């Protein structure tokens, strides 16, 4: 009984302290830990949001890149940080969803992160090197089937959406591809441009300017319908891959135990930033779409994505490493 009373007393004392901390939050700089190297879509979104958020909150919001291991390095750092709202994770889906199925040893539990908000969403596209022999998505599928194991694809790392979309493509077509994982978007795209790798399933925001400039070519989009930015580019569904759909997103999360009042404050401020006309215009220029919703909405979305991509991993028999 004394032990139970001690716990109750501790909780009662902690509640006013947490409320007091939330009321004065923030009173020092906030750090965004970005789980990919600089230069990709996640990093770009983090910096756009950080700039406006610091203007709204009156405190610096510092962006720090800690890429590697499919986002695990940055996630591990934030998971172990104090749950006070001053160290936050800005990440691609994988460290929040599927990495627990793909890495044998992790020092954090993805499901224990506190979702703050989904920041942006974007469609994925099939991007090939500029001199790839296939000129259409049908030719590409036929080429892959005719050259099993010879066509290599880049990804931003094990478990990233680019990796899992390629695995989904293999399952849908029966083709066999060779995986070349990178430590982020920028190095992967550099090797696509230089024709060191053949193709990648990449978010539209990072691929569209390469396509427009002729440095790489988008053969198809992984959406149910053609997208306004590329009305002449067909869907993979049109190529015969029924209901083939893949998109990616990025999110901001807090360490386990972060007070709900701080999470709610961050969610409110971030949602306002995402839908400012100037921010939406910047997103539109890079083919991103602002998301929105409550922390509960974000948690529900992340659980859905975990189930969906987990099924892709199981069907493709991707081993943990």
C-alpha positions, 0 to 999 in steps of 0.5 A: 500500500505504501508503494502505491501511495508513493507512486500516486504522490509522485504522479500528483507532484509531477502533474503540476510541474509538467503543466508549468513546463508546458505553460512556459514552453518554449523558453530555449532553442528547439532542435530538429534532428533530421534522420537523413543527410542534407539535401533530400525532401525530408531535410527541405521540409524540416528547414522550411518548417523550422524557419517559420516555427522559430519566428512564431515561437520566438526561439531558435529552431536548429536543424541537425542532420543525423542520417544513416541506418534507414533513419535509425541513427537520428531516431535513436538520438531523439528516443533517448533525449529528455521528453521536454519538447526541445529535441524532436525527430523529423523523419521519413516513414521507415524509423517510425514504421518498418525498421523494427521488422528490418533491423535485428538490433535497435535501441528504440521502440518506434511505437513509443515515439509520440507523434506530433504531426504529419508534415507533408505527403508526396507521390512516388515515381519511377525514375530512370537514368537518362540513357536507360534503354526503355522509353516507356513504362511497358518497355521498362517492365519488359526489359526488367523481365528479360534481364533478371538481376541485371537492372539495379535500383537505388534506394535511400536505405534499407526499409525506405519507401524507395526500397519497399516500392521496388520490392512491391514492383518485383512482386507485382511483375515477377521481375528480379532487380538488384538493390543498391542502398544509399544513405539518403536521397542526394547520393542516390540521385547523384548516381542516377544522374551519372548513370551508375545505377539504373532506376529508383522509386523516388518521391516526385518532389526530388525527381521532377526537376531532374526529369524536366532538365533531362538529367533523368527520366520519369517513366510512370507515377505510382498513383491511381490517377495521373498527377497535374504536374506531369499530365503526360506521364502515365500511371503504373496501373495503366501499364498493367500493374493493377492498383499499384500505388505508393507515396511517401511522407515525413513526420515530426515526433517527440521522445516517449513521455513528452507531456501532451500539453507540449505536443498539443502546442507543437501540433497547433503551431506546426499545422498553422505553419504548414497552411500559411500561403507562403509555405504552401506556395514553397511546397507547391514549387517542389511538388509537396502537399501539406498535411494536417491533423491532430497527434491522434490522426498522425498516430492512426496514420502511422499505424496504418502505414506500418501494417501496409508496408509490413505486409510488403516486407512479408510477401517479399521475404525481406530479411532483417539485417 
